[in-house]
């Protein structure tokens, strides 16, 4: 399975939001979700001066669809959120890529708050599908709703508590919070909810506390 590609953009098709990424001597056709296409600005890349690009890849291939479909993301968080989205019944990789028209923070907030109106603004998502997305994923994507800023390096561990440490590290390294902010949010959530047992539960408590 292909999980990561780093190469030069040698072709792009705005209609399908697809690029050809040259890695070594092999050109990979990669579909970009709309928000990724827009943020990377690959439609403005000059093929006389091809841009270097690194992408985290989700590869989809089945017996019914033997041709590999590669979908590219700027970071692992985007790819992880995408895998959550395609776990919803009747939402396949192509439909999910098409629906990816807002930052994942916005989509995740809408899911956690069961904001059906916002979810119906996603491309190809009507009310029935929006309700299904919210029903399936509410309570499972709180950490994505907390994304802030760009990714940073993981700092030294500040606690021996595995659950606390794991959530603090994600808040800092993947969601963009400062160490002091992450520690304060996690400690407050644990104080108010001493019975939490999983990272998902703790992320949900942190999100609810942030309001």
HUURCOR-V366583 format. One record per backbone hydrogen bond with DSSP energy under -1.0 kcal/mol. NH is the residue of the N-H (numbers start at 0). CO is the residue of the C=O. If there is no record, write none. Layout:
BEGIN
NH&CO / NH&CO
END
This chain:
BEGIN
4&54 / 6&52 / 7&21 / 8&50 / 9&19 / 12&17 / 16&12 / 17&12 / 18&29 / 19&10 / 20&27 / 21&7 / 22&25 / 25&22 / 27&20 / 29&18 / 30&69 / 31&16 / 33&96 / 34&99 / 36&32 / 37&33 / 38&34 / 39&35 / 40&36 / 43&40 / 44&41 / 48&45 / 52&6 / 54&4 / 55&72 / 56&2 / 57&70 / 59&68 / 61&64 / 68&59 / 70&57 / 71&30 / 72&55 / 78&74 / 79&75 / 80&76 / 81&77 / 82&78 / 83&79 / 84&80 / 85&81 / 86&83 / 87&84 / 90&87 / 95&91 / 96&92 / 97&93 / 98&94 / 100&98 / 106&102 / 107&103 / 108&104 / 109&105 / 110&106 / 111&107 / 112&108 / 113&110 / 114&109 / 115&113 / 118&114 / 119&115 / 120&117 / 121&118 / 124&121 / 129&125 / 130&126 / 131&127 / 132&128 / 133&129 / 134&130 / 135&131 / 136&132 / 137&133 / 139&136 / 144&140 / 146&143 / 147&174 / 151&172 / 164&160 / 165&161 / 166&162 / 167&163 / 168&164 / 169&165 / 170&166 / 171&167 / 172&168 / 173&169 / 174&169 / 176&170 / 181&177 / 182&178 / 183&179 / 184&180 / 185&181 / 186&182 / 187&183 / 188&184 / 189&185 / 190&186 / 191&187 / 192&188 / 195&192 / 201&197 / 202&198 / 203&199 / 204&200 / 205&201 / 206&202 / 207&203 / 208&204 / 209&205 / 210&206
END
